[in-house]
Structure formats: structure tokens, C-alpha cells
């Protein structure tokens, strides 16, 4: 995942914790459900593009963790532009 060219939202620095994998922001505890729902909503579309379920989950976590939003269409566009 190439996050070097991503412009995170204003809350992203607060979401990168010592528990996060290096370079992989994670959603706050209260946002985990949002990331899961986002992954589920985008799953069929992203599977057709060759993503597997683990990639989709990680991307949804990063999208929410970077404070980029929770819109499914924006997430799919971001995933396709940034990670393929």
C-alpha cells in the first residue's frame, strides 16, 4: 500500500498508535464497525478488480484510519487509484 501520496484527514495523526502496523493507520475502536461496513459495501466491486478479502479489510481500515471518510464510492475510487 502506497500511503506516501495520500493526504490524510485532520484526525489521522491521532489514529496512528504504537499498536498500528508500521505505516498502517488503523481506525479508532469506535470506527472499527464503520471500516467493516465500508469493506462489506465495497467487497463485490473490489473483488471484481482482483482484491482479496484481506486486502479489502486492510484498505478499509486504512481509509477510515487516515480519516479519508466513510463513503463507499470514495473508498472504491481511492483503493483503485492508490493500490493497483
C-alpha positions, 0 to 999 in steps of 0.5 A, spaced: 500 500 500 502 506 497 500 511 503 506 516 501 501 520 496 495 520 500 493 526 504 490 524 510 484 527 514 485 532 520 484 526 525 489 521 522 495 523 526 491 521 532 489 514 529 496 512 528 498 508 535 504 504 537 499 498 536 498 500 528 502 496 523 508 500 521 505 505 516 498 502 517 493 507 520 488 503 523 481 506 525 479 508 532 475 502 536 469 506 535 470 506 527 472 499 527 464 497 525 464 503 520 471 500 516 467 493 516 461 496 513 465 500 508 469 493 506 462 489 506 459 495 501 465 495 497 467 487 497 463 485 490 466 491 486 473 490 489 473 483 488 471 484 481 478 488 480 482 482 483 482 484 491 482 479 496 478 479 502 484 481 506 486 486 502 479 489 502 479 489 510 486 492 510 484 498 505 478 499 509 481 500 515 486 504 512 481 509 509 477 510 515 484 510 519 487 516 515 480 519 516 479 519 508 471 518 510 466 513 510 463 513 503 463 507 499 464 510 492 470 514 495 473 508 498 472 504 491 475 510 487 481 511 492 483 503 493 483 503 485 487 509 484 492 508 490 493 500 490 493 497 483 
